[in-house]
């Protein structure tokens, strides 16, 4: 199959360390926010999933060129259009010693497709799983599906016996507040073992000396520390307290680059940043009155009122790419002719608002995280100020992603910021099935704002079973054109990925923004 590479916590829970990792070749790195949960099914936050990947292996993984390759599955074949058979790797053990076999895959997939799993959408095409023998499993799909391997790259295998022992066969869910033993503990087959976890403080990992794969790293341990303050995080790097920060605050890139012993890596990321509109009958700020956001002219006005070029130059330090789509150029389904933002035009915005019946504007909630995306809080402050110029009063709120994303899932905001990197498939179908399709239990798992468009739903279902790549991509583009022309979302920019680190650290950088320490070397 072609690989499409174009592309809260229940409380403080600390694991008792099994051993103390050696300080030699310990990679100490930091980001602005912590993992949301160590339960692979409790969230859809790609940063959290990237940290989990240190501990867990999927059946199929991406190599250092992001090409799909065998992992816990050694081979696969399509038995029937809706049945795929996977041969499993033998001799693999989980960190706590349990042998890996088909029972673990069956339990993991059943947990993944459980209606209570927050990341159910990451394997939306799969409806069942069957054990053939101890090292063979069949995945049952609802129909032909071209992206199964892409999706499986983010489905992390868990131990059935471990889940049974800890009453964790059912998934946790950060949105609904469901926590399990797996929320704060982890037992995978991956390159690193989670030794201890202190929420909002640190996670410590030891090398899995019994990993089934041949390590490409020379690390002895990894320590991750979330540090919310940009200044504190940078100071820790400059002082040598940290070896790496990812991402690096854009305003500090030049300073760090010019510091002896440090370096900065910069590349375009796959992540698009945009605003999500509520399509519910009423806004939280205007109870009892029609929702202005249901009017196309209002949504167009809000786009015209944002000076995205100023945001790009001043807040993103010229590092981002202004965009008019929800997918980046490297992602399948991108179309340059669609990727055209509405121009900044205050007069046009005011005129459209007047034509829509809101000559004096209106009040609206605007919510943003303050520790998830680059300059997220500052961007939203700027947007609120820009909207005020056309009479739209934005009641701005910002908070940590740990509480923010459950609130977005519950539809608690009128307008909110979201980022999407088209993961795990690195394909535009990710946006189509998760964000654009109506949330009906099968599609639209991250469409929490009430959006429903019959034509887009038709395209989502057709694209999900279309094996002709040309036809499938045209379906994606048609859905993206409708999204643009109807301003169903408000695109802002494609986010850069910038990491800063000690010169003694050598680690590849990836456009999906995953930090993959199993490829790291330390001098």
N, C-alpha and C positions, 0 to 999 in steps of 0.2 A: 504494500500500500504506500502510496506517496505520502511523505511527511511534509506537512505544511509549515516550513520554517521561515517563509518570507515574513516572513513575518515582521461582678462581674464574677469575676472570680468569686468562688464561695467564701473566700477568706484566705488569710495567709496560710499556705501549706508548704512545708519544707520536707523534702525527702531526706532521709538519713543517708549520708554518703556511704557508698560501698567501699570506697577507697579514696585516698587523697591524691589527685593527679599531680604529677611532677610539674614544677614551675618551668623546667627547661622546655623551650619551644612551645610555650603556651600562647596562643593567639588571643589577645584581649581586644575585643571590639565593642562598639557601642552604636546605638541608633537612638532616635528621639523617643520612640515608644517601645513598650514591651510586647511580648507575645500575648495574644488575647487568651489563649488556652492551649494546652498541649494535647487536647482531644482533637484528632484530625477531622472530626465531623461537626465540630461545634461552631465553625465560623467559615467565612470565605475570604478572609484577609490574606493576601498573597505574601505579605511580610511574615506573618505567623507561619504560613505554610513553608516558607523558605527555611525558617529556623527548625521546624519540625523535620524537614528533609535531612537534617544532620543525623537524626535518630532513626527515622523510618525509611525503608526502601519501598518503591512501587514495583509492580510487575514489569513495567517498561519505564526507562528513564531517559533523560537527555544527557549526552556527553558534553565535553567542553566546547563543542561546536554547536550545541543545542540540537543535535541530530538524535532521533530516537534510536535506542538500542536495547537489547535484552537486559533485564535486571533479575528480579526473582522469578520471572518467566524466561525460559531459554528459547522457546519457539512458540508459534501460534499458527492457526489455519482457520479459514472460514469453512465450517462444515456445511452450513446452510446460510442463506442470506441473513437470518436472524440468530445464528448460533456460531459463536467463535470458541475454539478449543485452545487452551493454553497448557503447555507442558511446563512443569515447575522445576526450579533448581533444587537439587537434592544436597543434603549435608549442611544446610543452612540452619543456624540456631539464633534464637532471640537472645537479647542481652542477658536475660535471667536464666538462660539455659534451655528453654523449651525448643524442641525441634520444629522447624517450619514445614508445613505440608498443606494439602488441599483443604483440610478442615479450617485452617486459619484464613485461607482465601475466601471460602464460603462465608464464614462469620464476618469477615471484613466487608465483603460486598453487600451482604444482607444489612449490615449496620449502615453502610454508605447510602443505600437506596431506601432506608427506613424513612417514612414520612416525617419523622421527628428530627432528621439530620438537617442542619442548616445548610450544609454544602451539597445537598441532594442534587442540585442543578449541575454539579461537576461531572456527574455520570448519568445524565438524564435519559440517555438512550437505552440503558440497561434496566430490564424488568425482573431478572432472576438470575440465579447461579446454581449450578449442579456439580456435585463431585462425581467424577468418572472413576478415578482410583486415587491412591494416596498422593500422587504427583501429577494429576491431570484434572482440570476443571473446565466446565463450559459456562460461558456467559451468554445469557439469553437476552436478545435485543427486541425492541418493539418493531423493528424492521431493518432493512439495509441502512448502514450508517458509516460514512467515510472517515470519521475522526475518532474512532474508539481508542486506538493506540495513543493518540494525542491526549485524550482525556485520562487514560489510565496512568499517565506519567505523574499525576498529582493525587493518585489514590494510594494511600500508605497502608501497607499490610500490618495488621495487628495480630497478637497471639490470642487464639480462642480460649485456651485454658487460663491464660492470664486475665482475660476479660471475665470469664466465668468466676474465677477466684475472687475478683474484686467487684462483682455485680455491675459490670460495665458493658454488657453485650448490647445494650441500647445506647444510642448516641447522646452525648451532651448537646446543648444548644445554647449558645451565648445570648441569642435574641430572646428566647423564652425563659432564660434563667435556669435551665436544666444543667446541673453539674454532676459529674461522676468522678470516680477515682482517677479516670484518665484525664480529667481536666488539669490535674496538677502533678501527674506522674506519667512516665512514658517507658515503654518496653518494646523496642523495635529490633530490626536486624541491621540497622545502618552503621555508618562509619564511626559514629560517636555515641557514647552512652550518656544519658542525662543523669548526672550524679546528684545534683541538688537544684532546687528551684525556689527562689524567694520572689514572689510577684512584685513587680515594680522596683526590684533591686538587682537581682542577678540570676543567671542560669550558668551552671558549671557542667562541662562535658569532659569525659575522659575518652581516650581512643579505644575503640572496640578492637582489641587485639585478635579476636576470632572472626573478624569480618570475612565474609565469603569472597570479597573482591581483593585485588592487589592494590594497596593504597598508593596513591600518587602524591600524597602529602608526607611531610616529615614532622608533623605536630605531635605533641604528647598530650595536649589538652586544649580546650577552648573555653574562654570565659566571656559571656555576653552580659553587658550592663546597659539597661535603658537609662538614658540621661536626657530629660526633657529640655533643659536649658541649652541652647546653642553655644552660648559663651562658656558654660561649664564643660560641655563636651569637647569643644575645641581646646580649652585650656588643659584638659586631661591628656589630649594627644600631644600638645606642645611640651608638656612636662615629662612625657614618657610613661605616664600612668596607663595609657592605652596605646595599642599598636595600630588601631584602625578605627575610623568612623565612617559609617555608610548610612545615609548620604552625608556629605560635608555641606554645611551652610554655604550658599553661593557667595555670600559677602566675604567669606573667609578663604576663598580659593586662592587668591593671589598671595595673601599673607602666608598660608601654609606652603604654597609652591616655592616661596622664596626663603623658607626656613630650612637650614641645613639638616640633613638627615630625614626629611619628609618629602613626600611626593603626592600628587593628585592625579587620579585617572578620571577622564570625562568621556562620555559617549551618549548618544541619544538612547532614551529608554523607549519601551513599547507603551508606557502608560499615558493615557489621555486624561486630562482633568476637565471636568464639566460640571454644570449645574443641573440638578434634577428638579422638575416642576411637579407640584401636586395636581392631579387631574380629578380630585374628588369634588363633590358638589359645592363644598364650602371651604374657605380657608380658616385656619385656627384664629387668625387675627380679625376675621370678618364673619363671625357666626350669624346665621340667619340671612346672609346675603349671597348672591351668586359668586362663584369663584372667578375672579378676573382672568386667571391663568388659563381658563378654558377657551379664551378668545385668542385666535391666532395673532391678531394685530397686537395684542398685549405682549405676547411672547416675542414677537418680532421687535417690538419697542424696547423690551428689556435687553435684547441682544444689541440693538443699535446704540443703547445707552452705555455700553461697556467699552471703554478704551483699552482693548486688548493689547495694542502695541505699546502703550505706556506701561502696562503690567509686565509685558515681556522685557522691556528695556530697564525699568527701574527695580521691580521686585524680583524678577527672574534673571537680572543681570545680563540680559541678552542670550541666556543659555537655553531657553525654551523655544519651541516652534509654535507660533500662533496657528490654530487649526479650526476647521469647520466641520470635522467629522469626529466620530467616537472611536475610530481606529487609526493607528499610525501607518505611515507608508509601507513599513515592512510586513504588515499584517495582511493576510489574504482577504480580499474584499475591498481593499482601499481603492479609491477612485479620485484622482486629482481634480476632476471636473466637479466633484461634489464637495471637496475639501476647500470651500470658499466661505470665510466668515462674512456675516453681514457687516458693512462698514460702520465705523463709529460716526454717529450723526445725531446729535442732541435734538436738533429741530425735527428731524424725521421721527425720532422717538416720541416727542411730544405730540406731533401730529397724529401718529398712529394711536396713541393713548386717547386722544380726543375723539378720533373716529370710532374707537371701541366703546366710547361712553365714559371714559375716565379722564376728563380734561384736567382734573386736579390731582390725578394719581390715586394711590391707595396704600394701605399698610400691608406688609407681608413679612412673615418670618424668613430669616436667612440664617441657616445653621452651617457650621463648618467644624472640622476637627482642628486641633492645634498641635498635633504630634504625628500626623500620618503622611502628609504630602509636603513638598517643598514650599515654604512660605505660605502655607494654607491659611493661617489666620490673617496675615497681612493682605493677602489677595482679597479675602472677604471684606475686610475693612475698606479696601479701595473700592470694591463693587458697591458696597452700601453707600459710600460717598458719591459715586457716579450716578447711582439710581436716584439719589436725593435731588440731583440737578434736574430731573424730569418729573419730580413730584412723587416718586415711589419711595415711601418711608420703610426702610428695611430694619426690622427689629433683629439685630445681630446677636447670635449666641455662639460661643465656641467652647469646646471641651475635649477631653482625651478620647481617643478612638475607642477605648475600652467601654465607655458608656455611650459614645456617639453612635456607633454603628447599630447597636440594639435599638436605639431610638429611631434611626432612619428606617429600620426594618418594620417598626411598629407604626410607621406613618405619622410620626409626631411633628413633622416639619412641613412648612409650605414650600420652601425652596432649600435645597441643601447641596453641598459640594460632594462630588464622588470622583474617584479615579478608577480607571479600568485599563488593564494591560492585556486583555483578551486571553487570559490564562484560565485553565491550563492548556487549551489547544493551540494557542498562538494563531488563532484563526478568527475571522470576523463572525463566525457562527456563534462564538461565545457571547458577543454583544447581542446578536439577534435573539437567541433563545433565552438568555438570562435577563436582559434589560428591556428589550423592545416587545417581546411577546407578552400577551396577557397572562397574568399570574393565575394559573388554573390548577396548580398542583403537579403538573407535568412540565410546563414551560413557565418562563417568567419568574424564576426563583428569586431574583434580585430586583424585580419590578415591584417595588413596594409603594409606588406613588399613584396607583389606580389607572395607569395608562392602558388603553385597550384600543387597538386598531385592527379591524377585520382583515385588511389586506396584508398587514405585517404578520398577523397570525397565520394566514394562508402561506406566506412565503417561508415562515419559520418551519412549518410542518413539511413543506415540500423540500426545503433545503436539507432537512434532517435525514432524508432517505435518498437524496439524489446522488448517484455515483458518478455521473458525468460532471467532471470538474468545471468545465466551461459553463454549463447550465447552472451549476450550484453557485459559482461565483457571481453570475449575473443576478441570481436571486438575492444574494447578499447586498449587491450594489443597489438593486431596486429598493430594498428595505431601507438602506442608508440614505437614498435620495428622498424617500418619503419623510424620513426622520429629519433631514435637513430642511426640506421645504416647508414642513409643518412645524418646525422648531419644537420638536417633541422633547429635546434636550438642548442645553445651551453649551456648546463646546467652548473651551478657553484655550488650552494649549497642550502640546506634547511635552511631557516633563523630561528633563535631562537626568542622567544618572552620573553622579560624581562621588567618588570615594577618596578619602585621604588616609595615608598610612605611612608607617615608618619605611625607610628604604630597605630594612631587613626583611620586609614582607613581600612575597611575590604571589599574587593571586589573580586569576583571570576575572575580568568584569563582563557581565552579561546584560543584554538589553531587557531581560525580564526582571532585573534588579535583585535576583537571588544572590546571596552570599553563599558560596559553595566551598567551605573550608577543606573538603577532601581533595581539592586541587591546589591547596596552599603549600608554599615552601617558606621556611623561615631560616635566615642566615645566622 
